[in-house]
Structures are given as structure tokens and as C-alpha cells.
């Protein structure tokens, strides 16, 4: 895999993720009441819930300090990702970093402005609910999967090229 230096492309992608996330959250916030739920399919509902914690509502009930803690982590990670994207990266890594950056900024914006993250996608089956999530969360998970794939593909490429040299 070849390393390319295209920070503008990666920053634009992160901005698209951020904008899509904030557009969806704003629509949910402005058109529904907190606690609202609408079944779309037998396994999926749109909801309007707030998550003051992190993934799976981690630390959600700890009194409010977690807002600033998770905001600091998101901003620190975002600065680090922006720095990484300014350097030459492999395409899959750039895509992954951009998705994570856009998602981190989307959830950070919610924490800074709203105090909690708006979640609205609820998958469920026979009374079992996956924790509600949003576009930012999907981008972060997609970026993490991309980084794993990039690592595996890079490892395979390194092994293939070392076998050719011997």
C-alpha cells in the first residue's frame, strides 16, 4: 500500500461525517420529545434519548463530571487524528482516521453544547435492546474496523514483500 498526503480530502470527509451526524441529531431534537420512540421495523425503532456517558452508557450516572472528561478525551483524540491526517497515510488509514475524527467531533459537540449525546437508532429483538446510538458512533466503529483491516492488510503486504526478497 502506498502512502499519500491528502489532508484536505480527509478533513473534508471528517466534516461530512460531522455534518451528517449533527443534522440527524438536530432533526431528532427539534421534531421529537425526549423519550419519543417510533417503531420502523420489528427489530428497529427511531428514538430520542440522551446519553451523558460513553459507549453503552458507561459512567452515565456519575454526577456530571464525565461530561468534561469525555469531552477532553474526544478533543485530545481529535487533535491527534488531525495531526496524523496531515502526514502521508495509506488510503484505508486515512479513511479510518477521518471517520473516527468526524464521529469524535460530532459527539464532542453534543457534550459541549447539549451536555449529553443524542442517540436515536435503537435495534431490538424479542425484548432485548442494543444500546441506542447515532451516526457519530457508527463512524467511530467503522473507523476502528478500517484501522484493523489496514493493519491486517499492511501485515500481509509486508509478509508478501519479505517473501519475494528472500
Phi and psi in radians as a Rosetta constraint file:
Dihedral C 1 N 2 CA 2 C 2 CIRCULARHARMONIC -1.624 0.35
Dihedral N 2 CA 2 C 2 N 3 CIRCULARHARMONIC 2.487 0.35
Dihedral C 2 N 3 CA 3 C 3 CIRCULARHARMONIC -1.534 0.35
Dihedral N 3 CA 3 C 3 N 4 CIRCULARHARMONIC 2.338 0.35
Dihedral C 3 N 4 CA 4 C 4 CIRCULARHARMONIC -2.224 0.35
Dihedral N 4 CA 4 C 4 N 5 CIRCULARHARMONIC 2.639 0.35
Dihedral C 4 N 5 CA 5 C 5 CIRCULARHARMONIC -1.973 0.35
Dihedral N 5 CA 5 C 5 N 6 CIRCULARHARMONIC 1.648 0.35
Dihedral C 5 N 6 CA 6 C 6 CIRCULARHARMONIC -2.340 0.35
Dihedral N 6 CA 6 C 6 N 7 CIRCULARHARMONIC 1.041 0.35
Dihedral C 6 N 7 CA 7 C 7 CIRCULARHARMONIC -1.050 0.35
Dihedral N 7 CA 7 C 7 N 8 CIRCULARHARMONIC -0.606 0.35
Dihedral C 7 N 8 CA 8 C 8 CIRCULARHARMONIC -1.070 0.35
Dihedral N 8 CA 8 C 8 N 9 CIRCULARHARMONIC -0.701 0.35
Dihedral C 8 N 9 CA 9 C 9 CIRCULARHARMONIC -1.085 0.35
Dihedral N 9 CA 9 C 9 N 10 CIRCULARHARMONIC -0.790 0.35
Dihedral C 9 N 10 CA 10 C 10 CIRCULARHARMONIC -1.213 0.35
Dihedral N 10 CA 10 C 10 N 11 CIRCULARHARMONIC -0.701 0.35
Dihedral C 10 N 11 CA 11 C 11 CIRCULARHARMONIC -1.142 0.35
Dihedral N 11 CA 11 C 11 N 12 CIRCULARHARMONIC -0.668 0.35
Dihedral C 11 N 12 CA 12 C 12 CIRCULARHARMONIC -1.107 0.35
Dihedral N 12 CA 12 C 12 N 13 CIRCULARHARMONIC -0.730 0.35
Dihedral C 12 N 13 CA 13 C 13 CIRCULARHARMONIC -1.101 0.35
Dihedral N 13 CA 13 C 13 N 14 CIRCULARHARMONIC -0.760 0.35
Dihedral C 13 N 14 CA 14 C 14 CIRCULARHARMONIC -1.061 0.35
Dihedral N 14 CA 14 C 14 N 15 CIRCULARHARMONIC -0.684 0.35
Dihedral C 14 N 15 CA 15 C 15 CIRCULARHARMONIC -1.137 0.35
Dihedral N 15 CA 15 C 15 N 16 CIRCULARHARMONIC -0.683 0.35
Dihedral C 15 N 16 CA 16 C 16 CIRCULARHARMONIC -1.098 0.35
Dihedral N 16 CA 16 C 16 N 17 CIRCULARHARMONIC -0.779 0.35
Dihedral C 16 N 17 CA 17 C 17 CIRCULARHARMONIC -1.059 0.35
Dihedral N 17 CA 17 C 17 N 18 CIRCULARHARMONIC -0.834 0.35
Dihedral C 17 N 18 CA 18 C 18 CIRCULARHARMONIC -1.012 0.35
Dihedral N 18 CA 18 C 18 N 19 CIRCULARHARMONIC -0.824 0.35
Dihedral C 18 N 19 CA 19 C 19 CIRCULARHARMONIC -1.135 0.35
Dihedral N 19 CA 19 C 19 N 20 CIRCULARHARMONIC -0.746 0.35
Dihedral C 19 N 20 CA 20 C 20 CIRCULARHARMONIC -1.097 0.35
Dihedral N 20 CA 20 C 20 N 21 CIRCULARHARMONIC -0.758 0.35
Dihedral C 20 N 21 CA 21 C 21 CIRCULARHARMONIC -1.078 0.35
Dihedral N 21 CA 21 C 21 N 22 CIRCULARHARMONIC -0.870 0.35
Dihedral C 21 N 22 CA 22 C 22 CIRCULARHARMONIC -1.187 0.35
Dihedral N 22 CA 22 C 22 N 23 CIRCULARHARMONIC -0.586 0.35
Dihedral C 22 N 23 CA 23 C 23 CIRCULARHARMONIC -1.097 0.35
Dihedral N 23 CA 23 C 23 N 24 CIRCULARHARMONIC -0.832 0.35
Dihedral C 23 N 24 CA 24 C 24 CIRCULARHARMONIC -1.118 0.35
Dihedral N 24 CA 24 C 24 N 25 CIRCULARHARMONIC -0.771 0.35
Dihedral C 24 N 25 CA 25 C 25 CIRCULARHARMONIC -1.131 0.35
Dihedral N 25 CA 25 C 25 N 26 CIRCULARHARMONIC -0.709 0.35
Dihedral C 25 N 26 CA 26 C 26 CIRCULARHARMONIC -1.148 0.35
Dihedral N 26 CA 26 C 26 N 27 CIRCULARHARMONIC -0.705 0.35
Dihedral C 26 N 27 CA 27 C 27 CIRCULARHARMONIC -1.068 0.35
Dihedral N 27 CA 27 C 27 N 28 CIRCULARHARMONIC -0.826 0.35
Dihedral C 27 N 28 CA 28 C 28 CIRCULARHARMONIC -1.050 0.35
Dihedral N 28 CA 28 C 28 N 29 CIRCULARHARMONIC -0.802 0.35
Dihedral C 28 N 29 CA 29 C 29 CIRCULARHARMONIC -1.080 0.35
Dihedral N 29 CA 29 C 29 N 30 CIRCULARHARMONIC -0.726 0.35
Dihedral C 29 N 30 CA 30 C 30 CIRCULARHARMONIC -1.468 0.35
Dihedral N 30 CA 30 C 30 N 31 CIRCULARHARMONIC -0.380 0.35
Dihedral C 30 N 31 CA 31 C 31 CIRCULARHARMONIC -1.931 0.35
Dihedral N 31 CA 31 C 31 N 32 CIRCULARHARMONIC -0.103 0.35
Dihedral C 31 N 32 CA 32 C 32 CIRCULARHARMONIC -2.360 0.35
Dihedral N 32 CA 32 C 32 N 33 CIRCULARHARMONIC 2.801 0.35
Dihedral C 32 N 33 CA 33 C 33 CIRCULARHARMONIC -1.582 0.35
Dihedral N 33 CA 33 C 33 N 34 CIRCULARHARMONIC 2.651 0.35
Dihedral C 33 N 34 CA 34 C 34 CIRCULARHARMONIC -1.008 0.35
Dihedral N 34 CA 34 C 34 N 35 CIRCULARHARMONIC 2.301 0.35
Dihedral C 34 N 35 CA 35 C 35 CIRCULARHARMONIC 1.631 0.35
Dihedral N 35 CA 35 C 35 N 36 CIRCULARHARMONIC -0.125 0.35
Dihedral C 35 N 36 CA 36 C 36 CIRCULARHARMONIC -1.084 0.35
Dihedral N 36 CA 36 C 36 N 37 CIRCULARHARMONIC 2.591 0.35
Dihedral C 36 N 37 CA 37 C 37 CIRCULARHARMONIC -2.606 0.35
Dihedral N 37 CA 37 C 37 N 38 CIRCULARHARMONIC 2.395 0.35
Dihedral C 37 N 38 CA 38 C 38 CIRCULARHARMONIC -2.381 0.35
Dihedral N 38 CA 38 C 38 N 39 CIRCULARHARMONIC 2.064 0.35
Dihedral C 38 N 39 CA 39 C 39 CIRCULARHARMONIC -1.244 0.35
Dihedral N 39 CA 39 C 39 N 40 CIRCULARHARMONIC 2.229 0.35
Dihedral C 39 N 40 CA 40 C 40 CIRCULARHARMONIC -1.777 0.35
Dihedral N 40 CA 40 C 40 N 41 CIRCULARHARMONIC -0.632 0.35
Dihedral C 40 N 41 CA 41 C 41 CIRCULARHARMONIC -2.570 0.35
Dihedral N 41 CA 41 C 41 N 42 CIRCULARHARMONIC 2.893 0.35
Dihedral C 41 N 42 CA 42 C 42 CIRCULARHARMONIC -1.028 0.35
Dihedral N 42 CA 42 C 42 N 43 CIRCULARHARMONIC -0.266 0.35
Dihedral C 42 N 43 CA 43 C 43 CIRCULARHARMONIC -2.085 0.35
Dihedral N 43 CA 43 C 43 N 44 CIRCULARHARMONIC 0.044 0.35
Dihedral C 43 N 44 CA 44 C 44 CIRCULARHARMONIC -2.529 0.35
Dihedral N 44 CA 44 C 44 N 45 CIRCULARHARMONIC 2.363 0.35
Dihedral C 44 N 45 CA 45 C 45 CIRCULARHARMONIC -2.330 0.35
Dihedral N 45 CA 45 C 45 N 46 CIRCULARHARMONIC 2.630 0.35
Dihedral C 45 N 46 CA 46 C 46 CIRCULARHARMONIC -1.593 0.35
Dihedral N 46 CA 46 C 46 N 47 CIRCULARHARMONIC 2.373 0.35
Dihedral C 46 N 47 CA 47 C 47 CIRCULARHARMONIC -2.372 0.35
Dihedral N 47 CA 47 C 47 N 48 CIRCULARHARMONIC 2.966 0.35
Dihedral C 47 N 48 CA 48 C 48 CIRCULARHARMONIC -2.268 0.35
Dihedral N 48 CA 48 C 48 N 49 CIRCULARHARMONIC 1.743 0.35
Dihedral C 48 N 49 CA 49 C 49 CIRCULARHARMONIC -2.282 0.35
Dihedral N 49 CA 49 C 49 N 50 CIRCULARHARMONIC 2.747 0.35
Dihedral C 49 N 50 CA 50 C 50 CIRCULARHARMONIC -1.954 0.35
Dihedral N 50 CA 50 C 50 N 51 CIRCULARHARMONIC 2.425 0.35
Dihedral C 50 N 51 CA 51 C 51 CIRCULARHARMONIC -2.108 0.35
Dihedral N 51 CA 51 C 51 N 52 CIRCULARHARMONIC 1.839 0.35
Dihedral C 51 N 52 CA 52 C 52 CIRCULARHARMONIC -1.399 0.35
Dihedral N 52 CA 52 C 52 N 53 CIRCULARHARMONIC -0.134 0.35
Dihedral C 52 N 53 CA 53 C 53 CIRCULARHARMONIC -1.732 0.35
Dihedral N 53 CA 53 C 53 N 54 CIRCULARHARMONIC -2.683 0.35
Dihedral C 53 N 54 CA 54 C 54 CIRCULARHARMONIC -1.905 0.35
Dihedral N 54 CA 54 C 54 N 55 CIRCULARHARMONIC -2.685 0.35
Dihedral C 54 N 55 CA 55 C 55 CIRCULARHARMONIC -0.918 0.35
Dihedral N 55 CA 55 C 55 N 56 CIRCULARHARMONIC 2.404 0.35
Dihedral C 55 N 56 CA 56 C 56 CIRCULARHARMONIC 1.016 0.35
Dihedral N 56 CA 56 C 56 N 57 CIRCULARHARMONIC 0.502 0.35
Dihedral C 56 N 57 CA 57 C 57 CIRCULARHARMONIC 1.052 0.35
Dihedral N 57 CA 57 C 57 N 58 CIRCULARHARMONIC 0.476 0.35
Dihedral C 57 N 58 CA 58 C 58 CIRCULARHARMONIC -0.976 0.35
Dihedral N 58 CA 58 C 58 N 59 CIRCULARHARMONIC 2.212 0.35
Dihedral C 58 N 59 CA 59 C 59 CIRCULARHARMONIC 1.111 0.35
Dihedral N 59 CA 59 C 59 N 60 CIRCULARHARMONIC 0.406 0.35
Dihedral C 59 N 60 CA 60 C 60 CIRCULARHARMONIC -1.123 0.35
Dihedral N 60 CA 60 C 60 N 61 CIRCULARHARMONIC -0.580 0.35
Dihedral C 60 N 61 CA 61 C 61 CIRCULARHARMONIC -1.826 0.35
Dihedral N 61 CA 61 C 61 N 62 CIRCULARHARMONIC 0.672 0.35
Dihedral C 61 N 62 CA 62 C 62 CIRCULARHARMONIC -1.826 0.35
Dihedral N 62 CA 62 C 62 N 63 CIRCULARHARMONIC 0.281 0.35
Dihedral C 62 N 63 CA 63 C 63 CIRCULARHARMONIC 1.693 0.35
Dihedral N 63 CA 63 C 63 N 64 CIRCULARHARMONIC -0.004 0.35
Dihedral C 63 N 64 CA 64 C 64 CIRCULARHARMONIC 1.943 0.35
Dihedral N 64 CA 64 C 64 N 65 CIRCULARHARMONIC -0.416 0.35
Dihedral C 64 N 65 CA 65 C 65 CIRCULARHARMONIC -1.091 0.35
Dihedral N 65 CA 65 C 65 N 66 CIRCULARHARMONIC -0.470 0.35
Dihedral C 65 N 66 CA 66 C 66 CIRCULARHARMONIC -1.140 0.35
Dihedral N 66 CA 66 C 66 N 67 CIRCULARHARMONIC -0.439 0.35
Dihedral C 66 N 67 CA 67 C 67 CIRCULARHARMONIC -0.979 0.35
Dihedral N 67 CA 67 C 67 N 68 CIRCULARHARMONIC -0.876 0.35
Dihedral C 67 N 68 CA 68 C 68 CIRCULARHARMONIC -1.296 0.35
Dihedral N 68 CA 68 C 68 N 69 CIRCULARHARMONIC -0.590 0.35
Dihedral C 68 N 69 CA 69 C 69 CIRCULARHARMONIC -1.098 0.35
Dihedral N 69 CA 69 C 69 N 70 CIRCULARHARMONIC -0.895 0.35
Dihedral C 69 N 70 CA 70 C 70 CIRCULARHARMONIC -1.224 0.35
Dihedral N 70 CA 70 C 70 N 71 CIRCULARHARMONIC -0.549 0.35
Dihedral C 70 N 71 CA 71 C 71 CIRCULARHARMONIC -1.123 0.35
Dihedral N 71 CA 71 C 71 N 72 CIRCULARHARMONIC -0.774 0.35
Dihedral C 71 N 72 CA 72 C 72 CIRCULARHARMONIC -1.095 0.35
Dihedral N 72 CA 72 C 72 N 73 CIRCULARHARMONIC -0.743 0.35
Dihedral C 72 N 73 CA 73 C 73 CIRCULARHARMONIC -1.079 0.35
Dihedral N 73 CA 73 C 73 N 74 CIRCULARHARMONIC -0.796 0.35
Dihedral C 73 N 74 CA 74 C 74 CIRCULARHARMONIC -1.095 0.35
Dihedral N 74 CA 74 C 74 N 75 CIRCULARHARMONIC -0.742 0.35
Dihedral C 74 N 75 CA 75 C 75 CIRCULARHARMONIC -1.220 0.35
Dihedral N 75 CA 75 C 75 N 76 CIRCULARHARMONIC -0.688 0.35
Dihedral C 75 N 76 CA 76 C 76 CIRCULARHARMONIC -1.103 0.35
Dihedral N 76 CA 76 C 76 N 77 CIRCULARHARMONIC -0.807 0.35
Dihedral C 76 N 77 CA 77 C 77 CIRCULARHARMONIC -1.099 0.35
Dihedral N 77 CA 77 C 77 N 78 CIRCULARHARMONIC -0.683 0.35
Dihedral C 77 N 78 CA 78 C 78 CIRCULARHARMONIC -1.129 0.35
Dihedral N 78 CA 78 C 78 N 79 CIRCULARHARMONIC -0.737 0.35
Dihedral C 78 N 79 CA 79 C 79 CIRCULARHARMONIC -1.085 0.35
Dihedral N 79 CA 79 C 79 N 80 CIRCULARHARMONIC -0.761 0.35
Dihedral C 79 N 80 CA 80 C 80 CIRCULARHARMONIC -1.102 0.35
Dihedral N 80 CA 80 C 80 N 81 CIRCULARHARMONIC -0.762 0.35
Dihedral C 80 N 81 CA 81 C 81 CIRCULARHARMONIC -1.130 0.35
Dihedral N 81 CA 81 C 81 N 82 CIRCULARHARMONIC -0.722 0.35
Dihedral C 81 N 82 CA 82 C 82 CIRCULARHARMONIC -1.074 0.35
Dihedral N 82 CA 82 C 82 N 83 CIRCULARHARMONIC -0.681 0.35
Dihedral C 82 N 83 CA 83 C 83 CIRCULARHARMONIC -1.127 0.35
Dihedral N 83 CA 83 C 83 N 84 CIRCULARHARMONIC -0.779 0.35
Dihedral C 83 N 84 CA 84 C 84 CIRCULARHARMONIC -1.075 0.35
Dihedral N 84 CA 84 C 84 N 85 CIRCULARHARMONIC -0.690 0.35
Dihedral C 84 N 85 CA 85 C 85 CIRCULARHARMONIC -1.245 0.35
Dihedral N 85 CA 85 C 85 N 86 CIRCULARHARMONIC -0.297 0.35
Dihedral C 85 N 86 CA 86 C 86 CIRCULARHARMONIC -1.346 0.35
Dihedral N 86 CA 86 C 86 N 87 CIRCULARHARMONIC -0.256 0.35
Dihedral C 86 N 87 CA 87 C 87 CIRCULARHARMONIC -1.714 0.35
Dihedral N 87 CA 87 C 87 N 88 CIRCULARHARMONIC 2.859 0.35
Dihedral C 87 N 88 CA 88 C 88 CIRCULARHARMONIC -1.120 0.35
Dihedral N 88 CA 88 C 88 N 89 CIRCULARHARMONIC 2.244 0.35
Dihedral C 88 N 89 CA 89 C 89 CIRCULARHARMONIC -2.336 0.35
Dihedral N 89 CA 89 C 89 N 90 CIRCULARHARMONIC 2.755 0.35
Dihedral C 89 N 90 CA 90 C 90 CIRCULARHARMONIC -1.193 0.35
Dihedral N 90 CA 90 C 90 N 91 CIRCULARHARMONIC 2.652 0.35
Dihedral C 90 N 91 CA 91 C 91 CIRCULARHARMONIC -0.986 0.35
Dihedral N 91 CA 91 C 91 N 92 CIRCULARHARMONIC -0.798 0.35
Dihedral C 91 N 92 CA 92 C 92 CIRCULARHARMONIC -1.141 0.35
Dihedral N 92 CA 92 C 92 N 93 CIRCULARHARMONIC -0.634 0.35
Dihedral C 92 N 93 CA 93 C 93 CIRCULARHARMONIC -1.151 0.35
Dihedral N 93 CA 93 C 93 N 94 CIRCULARHARMONIC -0.753 0.35
Dihedral C 93 N 94 CA 94 C 94 CIRCULARHARMONIC -1.049 0.35
Dihedral N 94 CA 94 C 94 N 95 CIRCULARHARMONIC -0.756 0.35
Dihedral C 94 N 95 CA 95 C 95 CIRCULARHARMONIC -1.058 0.35
Dihedral N 95 CA 95 C 95 N 96 CIRCULARHARMONIC -0.831 0.35
Dihedral C 95 N 96 CA 96 C 96 CIRCULARHARMONIC -1.099 0.35
Dihedral N 96 CA 96 C 96 N 97 CIRCULARHARMONIC -0.848 0.35
Dihedral C 96 N 97 CA 97 C 97 CIRCULARHARMONIC -1.044 0.35
Dihedral N 97 CA 97 C 97 N 98 CIRCULARHARMONIC -0.685 0.35
Dihedral C 97 N 98 CA 98 C 98 CIRCULARHARMONIC -1.133 0.35
Dihedral N 98 CA 98 C 98 N 99 CIRCULARHARMONIC -0.751 0.35
Dihedral C 98 N 99 CA 99 C 99 CIRCULARHARMONIC -1.092 0.35
Dihedral N 99 CA 99 C 99 N 100 CIRCULARHARMONIC -0.785 0.35
Dihedral C 99 N 100 CA 100 C 100 CIRCULARHARMONIC -1.128 0.35
Dihedral N 100 CA 100 C 100 N 101 CIRCULARHARMONIC -0.739 0.35
Dihedral C 100 N 101 CA 101 C 101 CIRCULARHARMONIC -1.055 0.35
Dihedral N 101 CA 101 C 101 N 102 CIRCULARHARMONIC -0.866 0.35
Dihedral C 101 N 102 CA 102 C 102 CIRCULARHARMONIC -1.063 0.35
Dihedral N 102 CA 102 C 102 N 103 CIRCULARHARMONIC -0.734 0.35
Dihedral C 102 N 103 CA 103 C 103 CIRCULARHARMONIC -1.176 0.35
Dihedral N 103 CA 103 C 103 N 104 CIRCULARHARMONIC -0.744 0.35
Dihedral C 103 N 104 CA 104 C 104 CIRCULARHARMONIC -1.088 0.35
Dihedral N 104 CA 104 C 104 N 105 CIRCULARHARMONIC -0.733 0.35
Dihedral C 104 N 105 CA 105 C 105 CIRCULARHARMONIC -1.189 0.35
Dihedral N 105 CA 105 C 105 N 106 CIRCULARHARMONIC -0.624 0.35
Dihedral C 105 N 106 CA 106 C 106 CIRCULARHARMONIC -1.074 0.35
Dihedral N 106 CA 106 C 106 N 107 CIRCULARHARMONIC -0.836 0.35
Dihedral C 106 N 107 CA 107 C 107 CIRCULARHARMONIC -1.261 0.35
Dihedral N 107 CA 107 C 107 N 108 CIRCULARHARMONIC -0.572 0.35
Dihedral C 107 N 108 CA 108 C 108 CIRCULARHARMONIC -1.128 0.35
Dihedral N 108 CA 108 C 108 N 109 CIRCULARHARMONIC -0.708 0.35
Dihedral C 108 N 109 CA 109 C 109 CIRCULARHARMONIC -1.027 0.35
Dihedral N 109 CA 109 C 109 N 110 CIRCULARHARMONIC -0.795 0.35
Dihedral C 109 N 110 CA 110 C 110 CIRCULARHARMONIC -1.029 0.35
Dihedral N 110 CA 110 C 110 N 111 CIRCULARHARMONIC -0.807 0.35
Dihedral C 110 N 111 CA 111 C 111 CIRCULARHARMONIC -1.087 0.35
Dihedral N 111 CA 111 C 111 N 112 CIRCULARHARMONIC -0.745 0.35
Dihedral C 111 N 112 CA 112 C 112 CIRCULARHARMONIC -1.206 0.35
Dihedral N 112 CA 112 C 112 N 113 CIRCULARHARMONIC -0.759 0.35
Dihedral C 112 N 113 CA 113 C 113 CIRCULARHARMONIC -1.605 0.35
Dihedral N 113 CA 113 C 113 N 114 CIRCULARHARMONIC -0.745 0.35
Dihedral C 113 N 114 CA 114 C 114 CIRCULARHARMONIC -1.763 0.35
Dihedral N 114 CA 114 C 114 N 115 CIRCULARHARMONIC -0.302 0.35
Dihedral C 114 N 115 CA 115 C 115 CIRCULARHARMONIC 1.564 0.35
Dihedral N 115 CA 115 C 115 N 116 CIRCULARHARMONIC -0.356 0.35
Dihedral C 115 N 116 CA 116 C 116 CIRCULARHARMONIC -2.569 0.35
Dihedral N 116 CA 116 C 116 N 117 CIRCULARHARMONIC 2.830 0.35
Dihedral C 116 N 117 CA 117 C 117 CIRCULARHARMONIC -1.562 0.35
Dihedral N 117 CA 117 C 117 N 118 CIRCULARHARMONIC 2.309 0.35
Dihedral C 117 N 118 CA 118 C 118 CIRCULARHARMONIC -1.430 0.35
Dihedral N 118 CA 118 C 118 N 119 CIRCULARHARMONIC 2.182 0.35
Dihedral C 118 N 119 CA 119 C 119 CIRCULARHARMONIC -2.016 0.35
Dihedral N 119 CA 119 C 119 N 120 CIRCULARHARMONIC 2.572 0.35
Dihedral C 119 N 120 CA 120 C 120 CIRCULARHARMONIC -2.581 0.35
Dihedral N 120 CA 120 C 120 N 121 CIRCULARHARMONIC -0.084 0.35
Dihedral C 120 N 121 CA 121 C 121 CIRCULARHARMONIC -1.817 0.35
Dihedral N 121 CA 121 C 121 N 122 CIRCULARHARMONIC 2.081 0.35
Dihedral C 121 N 122 CA 122 C 122 CIRCULARHARMONIC -2.220 0.35
Dihedral N 122 CA 122 C 122 N 123 CIRCULARHARMONIC 1.924 0.35
Dihedral C 122 N 123 CA 123 C 123 CIRCULARHARMONIC -1.729 0.35
Dihedral N 123 CA 123 C 123 N 124 CIRCULARHARMONIC 2.404 0.35
Dihedral C 123 N 124 CA 124 C 124 CIRCULARHARMONIC -2.631 0.35
Dihedral N 124 CA 124 C 124 N 125 CIRCULARHARMONIC 2.747 0.35
Dihedral C 124 N 125 CA 125 C 125 CIRCULARHARMONIC -2.721 0.35
Dihedral N 125 CA 125 C 125 N 126 CIRCULARHARMONIC 2.123 0.35
Dihedral C 125 N 126 CA 126 C 126 CIRCULARHARMONIC 0.895 0.35
Dihedral N 126 CA 126 C 126 N 127 CIRCULARHARMONIC 0.784 0.35
Dihedral C 126 N 127 CA 127 C 127 CIRCULARHARMONIC 1.483 0.35
Dihedral N 127 CA 127 C 127 N 128 CIRCULARHARMONIC -0.144 0.35
Dihedral C 127 N 128 CA 128 C 128 CIRCULARHARMONIC -1.642 0.35
Dihedral N 128 CA 128 C 128 N 129 CIRCULARHARMONIC 2.225 0.35
Dihedral C 128 N 129 CA 129 C 129 CIRCULARHARMONIC -2.003 0.35
Dihedral N 129 CA 129 C 129 N 130 CIRCULARHARMONIC 2.263 0.35
Dihedral C 129 N 130 CA 130 C 130 CIRCULARHARMONIC -1.284 0.35
Dihedral N 130 CA 130 C 130 N 131 CIRCULARHARMONIC 2.510 0.35
Dihedral C 130 N 131 CA 131 C 131 CIRCULARHARMONIC -0.988 0.35
Dihedral N 131 CA 131 C 131 N 132 CIRCULARHARMONIC 2.414 0.35
Dihedral C 131 N 132 CA 132 C 132 CIRCULARHARMONIC -1.042 0.35
Dihedral N 132 CA 132 C 132 N 133 CIRCULARHARMONIC 2.608 0.35
Dihedral C 132 N 133 CA 133 C 133 CIRCULARHARMONIC -2.559 0.35
Dihedral N 133 CA 133 C 133 N 134 CIRCULARHARMONIC -3.009 0.35
Dihedral C 133 N 134 CA 134 C 134 CIRCULARHARMONIC -2.547 0.35
Dihedral N 134 CA 134 C 134 N 135 CIRCULARHARMONIC -3.104 0.35
Dihedral C 134 N 135 CA 135 C 135 CIRCULARHARMONIC -1.074 0.35
Dihedral N 135 CA 135 C 135 N 136 CIRCULARHARMONIC -0.705 0.35
Dihedral C 135 N 136 CA 136 C 136 CIRCULARHARMONIC -1.035 0.35
Dihedral N 136 CA 136 C 136 N 137 CIRCULARHARMONIC -0.763 0.35
Dihedral C 136 N 137 CA 137 C 137 CIRCULARHARMONIC -1.091 0.35
Dihedral N 137 CA 137 C 137 N 138 CIRCULARHARMONIC -0.737 0.35
Dihedral C 137 N 138 CA 138 C 138 CIRCULARHARMONIC -1.100 0.35
Dihedral N 138 CA 138 C 138 N 139 CIRCULARHARMONIC -0.686 0.35
Dihedral C 138 N 139 CA 139 C 139 CIRCULARHARMONIC -1.145 0.35
Dihedral N 139 CA 139 C 139 N 140 CIRCULARHARMONIC -0.722 0.35
Dihedral C 139 N 140 CA 140 C 140 CIRCULARHARMONIC -1.112 0.35
Dihedral N 140 CA 140 C 140 N 141 CIRCULARHARMONIC -0.788 0.35
Dihedral C 140 N 141 CA 141 C 141 CIRCULARHARMONIC -1.150 0.35
Dihedral N 141 CA 141 C 141 N 142 CIRCULARHARMONIC -0.749 0.35
Dihedral C 141 N 142 CA 142 C 142 CIRCULARHARMONIC -1.054 0.35
Dihedral N 142 CA 142 C 142 N 143 CIRCULARHARMONIC -0.693 0.35
Dihedral C 142 N 143 CA 143 C 143 CIRCULARHARMONIC -1.153 0.35
Dihedral N 143 CA 143 C 143 N 144 CIRCULARHARMONIC -0.697 0.35
Dihedral C 143 N 144 CA 144 C 144 CIRCULARHARMONIC -1.109 0.35
Dihedral N 144 CA 144 C 144 N 145 CIRCULARHARMONIC -0.739 0.35
Dihedral C 144 N 145 CA 145 C 145 CIRCULARHARMONIC -1.092 0.35
Dihedral N 145 CA 145 C 145 N 146 CIRCULARHARMONIC -0.709 0.35
Dihedral C 145 N 146 CA 146 C 146 CIRCULARHARMONIC -1.079 0.35
Dihedral N 146 CA 146 C 146 N 147 CIRCULARHARMONIC -0.686 0.35
Dihedral C 146 N 147 CA 147 C 147 CIRCULARHARMONIC -1.170 0.35
Dihedral N 147 CA 147 C 147 N 148 CIRCULARHARMONIC -0.681 0.35
Dihedral C 147 N 148 CA 148 C 148 CIRCULARHARMONIC -1.114 0.35
Dihedral N 148 CA 148 C 148 N 149 CIRCULARHARMONIC -0.806 0.35
Dihedral C 148 N 149 CA 149 C 149 CIRCULARHARMONIC -1.071 0.35
Dihedral N 149 CA 149 C 149 N 150 CIRCULARHARMONIC -0.736 0.35
Dihedral C 149 N 150 CA 150 C 150 CIRCULARHARMONIC -1.088 0.35
Dihedral N 150 CA 150 C 150 N 151 CIRCULARHARMONIC -0.709 0.35
Dihedral C 150 N 151 CA 151 C 151 CIRCULARHARMONIC -1.128 0.35
Dihedral N 151 CA 151 C 151 N 152 CIRCULARHARMONIC -0.790 0.35
Dihedral C 151 N 152 CA 152 C 152 CIRCULARHARMONIC -1.128 0.35
Dihedral N 152 CA 152 C 152 N 153 CIRCULARHARMONIC -0.805 0.35
Dihedral C 152 N 153 CA 153 C 153 CIRCULARHARMONIC -1.136 0.35
Dihedral N 153 CA 153 C 153 N 154 CIRCULARHARMONIC -0.688 0.35
Dihedral C 153 N 154 CA 154 C 154 CIRCULARHARMONIC -1.142 0.35
Dihedral N 154 CA 154 C 154 N 155 CIRCULARHARMONIC -0.662 0.35
Dihedral C 154 N 155 CA 155 C 155 CIRCULARHARMONIC -1.154 0.35
Dihedral N 155 CA 155 C 155 N 156 CIRCULARHARMONIC -0.748 0.35
Dihedral C 155 N 156 CA 156 C 156 CIRCULARHARMONIC -1.109 0.35
Dihedral N 156 CA 156 C 156 N 157 CIRCULARHARMONIC -0.732 0.35
Dihedral C 156 N 157 CA 157 C 157 CIRCULARHARMONIC -1.099 0.35
Dihedral N 157 CA 157 C 157 N 158 CIRCULARHARMONIC -0.732 0.35
Dihedral C 157 N 158 CA 158 C 158 CIRCULARHARMONIC -1.105 0.35
Dihedral N 158 CA 158 C 158 N 159 CIRCULARHARMONIC -0.725 0.35
Dihedral C 158 N 159 CA 159 C 159 CIRCULARHARMONIC -1.144 0.35
Dihedral N 159 CA 159 C 159 N 160 CIRCULARHARMONIC -0.699 0.35
Dihedral C 159 N 160 CA 160 C 160 CIRCULARHARMONIC -1.142 0.35
Dihedral N 160 CA 160 C 160 N 161 CIRCULARHARMONIC -0.775 0.35
Dihedral C 160 N 161 CA 161 C 161 CIRCULARHARMONIC -1.217 0.35
Dihedral N 161 CA 161 C 161 N 162 CIRCULARHARMONIC -0.587 0.35
Dihedral C 161 N 162 CA 162 C 162 CIRCULARHARMONIC -1.220 0.35
Dihedral N 162 CA 162 C 162 N 163 CIRCULARHARMONIC -0.569 0.35
Dihedral C 162 N 163 CA 163 C 163 CIRCULARHARMONIC -1.191 0.35
Dihedral N 163 CA 163 C 163 N 164 CIRCULARHARMONIC -0.619 0.35
Dihedral C 163 N 164 CA 164 C 164 CIRCULARHARMONIC -1.177 0.35
Dihedral N 164 CA 164 C 164 N 165 CIRCULARHARMONIC -0.582 0.35
Dihedral C 164 N 165 CA 165 C 165 CIRCULARHARMONIC -1.340 0.35
Dihedral N 165 CA 165 C 165 N 166 CIRCULARHARMONIC -0.356 0.35
